[in-house]
């Protein structure tokens, strides 16, 4: 479940990693503006700095995987890691492939498993199922909307729309279980119920057609678990910490963590770093880059989730755009600290 938003910060990292051309070839939708609306209708709009993109995770992941294979990486599809153990200066991985258990041995291991549902894999600090949030994503065709991200807040959650490649629009929502009580229990019914309660969403989806195969749901989603960039192995992306989706920085943060980790992994494999020095250096660089923006974004998640807080923040943002730009810029990692919004 992903907002499929590629900010200019993410594009900058893709450029440094030599991946931007391949991602751009997937023809992402251009996004020029973001509009946030509180549950009472207070709205604030911002131009997106330097241009942002909307691109499905399938297209993004395919472009990155193709580039990795072109660079010599071996990609194993249909293999699900179940557990791993550290042995003899390396790791033994137990995985399932085509219905059978296989064993893989390696010198270095990096966890990029997102918010893993397995207690055997990072992150090991997980929310109880009843206490986490629920995330839902669905694609639509024939939705008429400008090249912008639209985010609507309701009691206990928020729902967003944004164009992606091929004239498709991505809908993504995140809400507490309590906020969804009384709504339809199936994800599709839940979206319909929210569209009936939120005029902006209902109006956008009125002529749209859902793409059935695109419907995804995830739970529990824990935005407040303790960040840990080294949970027995190096962790990147959501495996290290969940970036609140409203920041629009999840993909950028995942790429940035890879940019921090990869050179250290290379140094370790080359014999220039011990495993302990890799762990220490990566933890230090990760926390230096993410601690402040992560703390601020979590506060914004709480404030914008309340009726008073969302009205106040969006009201100030609509009247004083420089304040909004400054606040938004502070949610970016240190390497990507320029403001993401421009008026």
N, C-alpha and C positions, 0 to 999 in steps of 0.2 A: 504494500500500500504506500504510494508515493505521490507527492504533489507534482512531480515531473517538471519542476521549475529549475532552469539552469541560469543562475545569476551571472553577472559579469565576473564576479569573483571565481565562480566555477570555471568560466571560460578562460580566465587568466591562468588558472592552475592547469587546465587542459593544454593550453598553449605551452607552458613550461615543460609539461610532460611529453610534448610532441604528439598529442592526441586530438588537437582542436580540428584539424582539417578533416579527419575521419568522421568526427561527430557532426561537423557542419554539413558534410556530404549527405547526412540523413535528412536534411531539409527541415530543421526545426522551425516552428512558428516563431515569428518575432513578437515580442511583448514590449509595449512601450509604456504601460501605466499600471498602477495598482490602486484599487479602490477598496477600502475597508468600511463596513457598515455595522454599527452597533445594533443590538436587538430592538432599540427604540427608534432606529432610523437615522441616527447621527452618522454622517459619512465624511471620510477624509480621503482625498485622492492625491497620488504622487506620481510624477513621471519617473520611470525606472532609469537609473543612471547607466549610460553607455550601452543601453540595450540589453535585454535579457531574452531567453529562449524558452519555449515549451517543447519538450521532446519526451516521448514515452520511454519508460525504463527499458522496455524491450529493445528499442532502437539504440538507446545510449549504451546498454550493456553489450549489444552485438558489435557496435563500432569499437568499443574498448577491447573486447575479446578478439576481434579481427586484427587489431593493431598489435596485441600481445602475441598472437600466433605468428604474425608477419615478422616480429622481432625475435622469434625462436622459442617462444613459450609453448609448452604442451598443455592443451586444454582437455580435461576429461569430463564429458557430459554424462548426466544420469548417475552420478556418483554422490551418495549422501554420507557425509562423515557422521559417525555415531559417537566416537570417543577418541581420545589420544592419550598417550603416556610418554613421559620423558625418560629415555633410556640411553645409556652409553654415549652421552654427548650429542644426542639427537632425539628424534621422536618416532614413535610407532603410532600410526593412525589406523583405526578400525573403521571401515566404511562398507556400505552396501551398494552393490552394483548388479543390475539385472537379476535381482532376487538372491544373490549370494554375498557372503561376507568376504571382503578382501582386506589385505594388510598392506599398508604403504609405509615405507621408511624414508625419513628425510633428515637433513641436518638442521634446517630452520623451519619454523612454522609461524604463520601470521593468520590470525582469526579475522575474517571479513564476513562473518555469518549473520550480521544484522542483529535483530532482537531474537536470538535463538530461542526455540521452544524446548530445547533439551537441557536438562540439568547437568549433562556431561560436557557441555560446551559453553564458552563465554557468550554473554555475560552471565555469571553465576548468581548475581544479586538480582532477583526478579520480583516483581509485584505479585501478590496473591491474585488469582484469576478474578475474584470478585471486586478487587480494589483498583484494577487497572482501567485504562480507557479502551474504547472500541474505535478502530479505524476502518473506513470503508472507501473503496475507490471504484469508479465506473466511468467508462468512456461513452460519449454520445456523438452521433452524427446529426447533421442538419440543425445545429444550434446556431442561431444568429447572435454574435457578440463581437465587440471591437477587440483589437489586439491588446488585451489587458487581463490582469489577474483580479478576480473579484472575491472578496472574503466577507462572509456574513456570520456574525456572532449570534448565538442564541443561548439560553440558560444552560450552562454546563458543557458548552462546546462551540464549534464553528464548522462551517462548510464553505468550500471554495470551488471556483470554476476558473479554468484557464485553457486557451487554445493550445493544441500540440500539432504535430505534423499531420499532413493529409486532410486538413479541414476538420479534424476531430477536436472535441472539447473534453477535457479531463475534469471529472468531479471527484473531490476528495473531502472526507469529513472526519472529524475526531471529536468524540464526546464521551462523557462519563456514562456508566451504566444507568445511574439514577436519572440522568437527563433523557435517556431513551425509554424510560418506563412508560408504558401506555402506548408506545408506538408499535408498529408492526415488528414482529420478531425476526423476520427474514430481512436481509440487507436491502433487497429491492423495494420491499414494502416500506422499510424505514426511510429510504430516500424519498419515496412518494409522500410519506407523511410529513417530512420536513419541507418538501416543496409546497405542500398545502399550508404550512405555517409561516413560511418565509416568502413574502411576495417576490423579492428579487430572484430567488432560485426558481420559484414557480413560473415566473414570466420567461426566464431564459429557457427552461426545459419544456415549455408549452408545445413547441413544434419539433422538439428533438426526438431522436430515436435511440434508445439504449443499444449498445453493442454487447450482447449477452455474454460472450466469452471473456469480456473485460472485467466482470464483476469480481472483486476481491474483498475479503474482510480479514482483519487481524485483531486478536485480543489475547491476553491483556497487553496494552501498550503502556509502558512505564516511563514517563518523561522525567521522573525525579530520582531514579536510582543513582547511586553514587558513581561518578565517573571513574573508570579504571582502565587506562590505556595499556596496562600489562596485567592481565588476569591469567597468570601462569604462562602465557605466551603474549606476544605483541598483538594488540587489538586495534583495528582501524574501523572508521565509520561508526555505525550504530552499535557495534560490538563494544566500543570504548565508552560511548555516551550517546543518549538520544537527544538530538537537537530539536527543541519544540518546533513543529512544522510551520507555525505562523511566521517564523523568522525568514522562511524561504531560503535557508542556508544549509539544509541537510546534505544535498549533493555536494555543495562547495566544501563543507566541513569534512565529508568523507574523502574527497579528493585531496584536501589539504593534509589530512592525517596520513594518507598514503605517501604524499610528498615528503613528510617528515620522517616516515618510517623506512622507506625503501633504501635511501643511502646508507642508513645504519645497518640494515640487513645485509647490504652488499659488503660493507666493511667487515661485518662479522664473518661472512662466508669467505672473504678474502684473507682472513686471519689478522686483520688490523684491529679488531675489537674483540674482547671477551663477551660472552653472553651477558654477564653482569653489567658490563659497561654499556652494552646495547640497551639493556633494560633501563638503566639509570638515565642515559642520554635521551631515550625516547620519552620516558615519563616526564623528564624535565622540560623538553621542548613542547610536548603535547600540552602540559598544564600551562606553560607560559603563553601558548597560543590560544587556548580555549577556556581557561578558567573564568576570566572576566566576562567574555561574551555569553558563556553558558549561564552564569549566574544571573546576568541581566535579562536574558531571554526567558528564563524560567520565571522571573518576577513579572515580566510583561505578559507571559502566559496567564498568570494568576490575575493580574489587574484587568486585562482585556476580557477575561472570562466572567467578570462581575459586571452587573448593569451600571453601577456608578463609575467603576474604573474605565469601562469601554467608552462611556459617554464623555468622561473627562478627557481621556487621552486623545480620542478621535476629535473631540471638540477643539482642543489645543492644537492638534496637528493641522486641522483645517484652517485655523486662524493664523498660526505661527509656523509655517513650513520649515524655517531654519531649525527650530527646536526638534521637529520630527526627524529632519535629516540627521541631526547630530545624534539623536537617540538611536535611530536605525543603524547609523554607522558604528555605534558602540557594540552592536550585536554581532559584528563580524570578527573573525579571528584576527590576530595581530598582523599576519601577513596580508590580510585582505581588509584593512581597516577603513578604506575610503568609503564615504557614504554611498549606499546602494540606491538612494532616491534623489531625484532632482526635481525642482519645480519648473 
